[in-house]
Amino acid sequence: MFRLSRRPTCLVRMFAVLLAVGTLVAPVILRAPQAGAAQKRLLNKGDRVAIVGDSITEQKQYSRFIEMYLTVCVPELDLRTIQLGCDDETASGFHRRMNRDLIPFRPDVVTTCYGMNDGRYQAYNEDIGKSYREPMQAIVADLKKAGVTVVVGSPGCVDIDYWPRPSDVYNQTLAHLRDIARDVAAAEGMPFANIHDEMMAVMKKAKAAYGRGYHVCGVDGLHPSANGQLIMAYVFLKAMGLDGNIGTITIDMAGKATATDGHTVLSCSGGNVELESVRYPFCLFGDEKSPNSQRSILPFLPFNNDLNRLMLVVTGLKSARAKVTWGKASKTFTRAQLEEGINLSDEFFDNPFSDTFRKVDGLVAQKQNYETWLIRESNLAAVTVLKAELLARYHAVAKAIRKAFVPVRHKITIETE
């Protein structure tokens, strides 16, 4: 067993050295750079995506949501994702370790989320702004020179009820840093992810509905639970330009059915349709009112509408209403609703994809935990042990994710009422 360290180290650099001397087969997330390749558009097929940030990133929640989405919702892109969050980090801290921990992975797209620690937990002043602006400019400029697209994320916010000091003071500081991040992105022609404003807006709506005891930025007022982390993932995914179209299934009650790419109709008889899907909807779990739940934030965040649309359209209904059964759950809809199309992702939280989604998600969590271990391990083993044990384990987890992501067969039944 290796002792875990709280200090980032050069283990990732070891990967690059070993690759350079030809002693290892490249891990799933690594590929050799293409000499002279032009900068790619955001999220092209085969891209490598790196998610970097401070302790909020190292929580491995919004990063896991992003990786799961990129893995199962847009599988045709065949993306590779890594998270490199580091506790207590600032933008300048990441810039110092960027060449060591990030560049060896040859990323095509990088998301950044700094500012929370950069604000020093005090009222804004020009020195705070300068200390944040300069390393952010350097990070984006350096990555741009390397042909990388940077999704520049703003800091989030602190909870207006759970932050132990006056929240408006520090949220004003974070708003200043938001503006700096926006300006840095604009100056370099990069996409901007405005996490701060989205979290503030959603937090106010959620507290108005659930009460002040409902936290959006965590019980410490700083580190969000699943609800706030879903907001962060939503903002980043939107900034990546994803359209949210998971697919459309059209059922004609005369006995015909069609489906868009990623979904194949295996059989159709009247209102009974069996399909096989290689593109999953993003499955959301948890209590409807718990801040530790993804689902609780959905009434105030258009995640399903903007990013998670698996539409069912039914034509040829003779009755005014019909019952739709998908998996083990059933719901009744009007003919007008079904003709217009219902979003299965939004209507059926417990659905035929849930179990397989959980399995893949568990493996992604293992992989991201291991990524944190890799950049923190300070008591390095011998090269032979590193090759034989560490990378073998990493390969196994990455391979297991792909193996677990299998086509899902599911049935939809339409019964007239």
Secondary structure, DSSP 8 states (H G I E B T S, - for coil): -----SS--SHHHHHHHHHHTT-S---TT-----TT-----SS-TT-EEEEEESHHHHT-SHHHHHHHIIIIISGGG--EEEE---TT--HHHHHHHHHHHTGGG--SEEEEE--TTTTTTS---HHHHHHHHHHHHHHHHHHHHTT-EEEEE------TTT-SS-HHHHHHHHHHHHHHHHHHHHHHT--EE-HHHHHHHHHHHHHHHH-TT--SS-TTSSS--HHHHHHHHHHHHHHTT---EEEEEEEETTTEEEE-TTEEEEEEETTEEEEEESS------S-TT-TT-SGGGGGGS-HHHHH-EEEEEEE---SSEEEEEETTEEEEEEHHHHHH-EEHHHH-SS-TTHHHHHHHHHHHHHHHHHHHHHHH--S---HHHIIIIIHHHHHHHHHHHHHH---EEEEEEEEE-
